[in-house]
Amino acid sequence: MPTAVPQSINFYKGKFQLKEEIEKLNLKNVDEALNICDLTTVVSKFYTWKKHMPNVTPYYAVKCNDDPYIIKTLADLGASFDCASKNEIKLVLGLGVSPDRIIFANPMKATSHIEYMKAKNVTDSTVDNEFELYKIYKSFGDSNVVLRFLSEAENALCPLGDKFGCDAVEDAAAVLLLAESLNMNVTGVSFHVGSGCSDYPAYERAICTGSQLFKFGRLIGHYMKLLDIGGGFPGDNDDMFSNIAKVVNNSVDKYFKGIDVRVIGEPGRYFVAAAYTLVCKIYSKREIRQKDGKLEKVMYFINDGAYGTFNCLLYDHITIKVIHFENDGTETFKSLIWGPTCDALDKICDNLYLPNLREGDFIAFPNMGAYTVPTASPFNGFSVPKTRYFLRSDFL
Ligand SMILES: Cc1ncc(COP(=O)(O)O)c(C=O)c1O
């Protein structure tokens, strides 16, 4: 339960009623789109995580959505944090989180960022090659290093393996041996199967490899005790999540049997994707007709687009769902939704069927909390949406 309730929070009872809440917000004369953030979802995701993976401590990946209310809610619930940079560390520490609840999980770090982590007493970070290990040695040689190895899912929305993770067979031993010769502490291993993973066995393959590196690391003298299973967990499908959790739990039991290990994860989208619904307004429309005058398509122009929150179309490859508020049963027409900029790349979705909507109507997009807010830009002068926070009153 969050102890620090944001000043501007809107409380509701029972099930969240999107249409009614939009009406209450009285957005008729507001030009900008609006994020509706239901912190209740973040809270319940935390308890779902605890239920399915009680032995895995979540370190929320701040990069996914760095909204301070999200971070504060998770901090108050007892989560820890995966930070990718000095500024993320600053943000999390500034919200009252102690440095031992942070892992600096970007394997490539500028020296100034390593110096900052040292100054702030953040001791854990990941690394995947000798150059970076040596850089850490020079600036913060007595910190705890976690070796990130490559072990990828066959299917993931955003694979990360081209960029990060040493080869467990070819390269890991060299990093571990160098660390040993420099007298550095390698305290564990980490991997990331890819964000938006739909290949559950990927976790088992990675945990198996992790256990072998653990054994080798211990053999050459590293006091390995941390297994970091990264992210990849879905944000909008709790059944899929519970299946992944079973694979993780069984694999840790199987491959780390008899080994004293602390397991952590770095979930990003899991906590925030479903917490956000983006509310947009149709401010213009245009009809495309065939030569014989028959209506071919209706084009709608809305107040957020691919350069704003919908940048996730490009970067996160998401499938867009549209909620409209017309009664079921009305006739539908082939439709296309455009974002507001003058760029024709700014297309949100095409070839969907919608009722005949009017200028001034609202439409909403669920599951918009992951990799959207921090990456939105005000290109063409269109403001990025503000956020209104909601919480079910019986969660307090
Ligand atoms: C190191 C690291 N950890 C965790 C995450 C979060 O991943 P996800 O949102 O799939 O849980 C990412 C995403 O890019 C990452 O790079």
The ligand as an SDF file (V2000), in Angstrom:
LIG
                    3D

 16 16  0  0  0  0  0  0  0  0999 V2000
   18.9520   -4.2570  -18.1810 C   0  0  0  0  0  0  0  0  0  0  0  0
   17.4740   -4.2280  -18.3180 C   0  0  0  0  0  0  0  0  0  0  0  0
   16.7340   -4.6950  -17.2860 N   0  0  0  0  0  0  0  0  0  0  0  0
   15.3910   -4.6840  -17.3090 C   0  0  0  0  0  0  0  0  0  0  0  0
   14.7150   -4.1680  -18.4190 C   0  0  0  0  0  0  0  0  0  0  0  0
   13.2150   -4.1680  -18.3760 C   0  0  0  0  0  0  0  0  0  0  0  0
   12.7030   -5.0990  -19.2540 O   0  0  0  0  0  0  0  0  0  0  0  0
   11.1560   -5.4030  -19.3180 P   0  0  0  0  0  0  0  0  0  0  0  0
   10.4420   -4.1290  -19.5130 O   0  0  0  0  0  0  0  0  0  0  0  0
   11.0330   -6.3530  -20.4450 O   0  0  0  0  0  0  0  0  0  0  0  0
   10.7660   -6.0590  -18.0400 O   0  0  0  0  0  0  0  0  0  0  0  0
   15.4360   -3.7260  -19.5370 C   0  0  0  0  0  0  0  0  0  0  0  0
   14.7610   -3.2490  -20.7330 C   0  0  0  0  0  0  0  0  0  0  0  0
   15.3250   -2.8460  -21.7090 O   0  0  0  0  0  0  0  0  0  0  0  0
   16.8620   -3.7520  -19.4700 C   0  0  0  0  0  0  0  0  0  0  0  0
   17.6160   -3.2990  -20.4820 O   0  0  0  0  0  0  0  0  0  0  0  0
  1  2  1  0
  2  3  1  0
  2 15  2  0
  3  4  2  0
  4  5  1  0
  5  6  1  0
  5 12  2  0
  6  7  1  0
  7  8  1  0
  8  9  2  0
  8 10  1  0
  8 11  1  0
 12 13  1  0
 12 15  1  0
 13 14  2  0
 15 16  1  0
M  END
$$$$
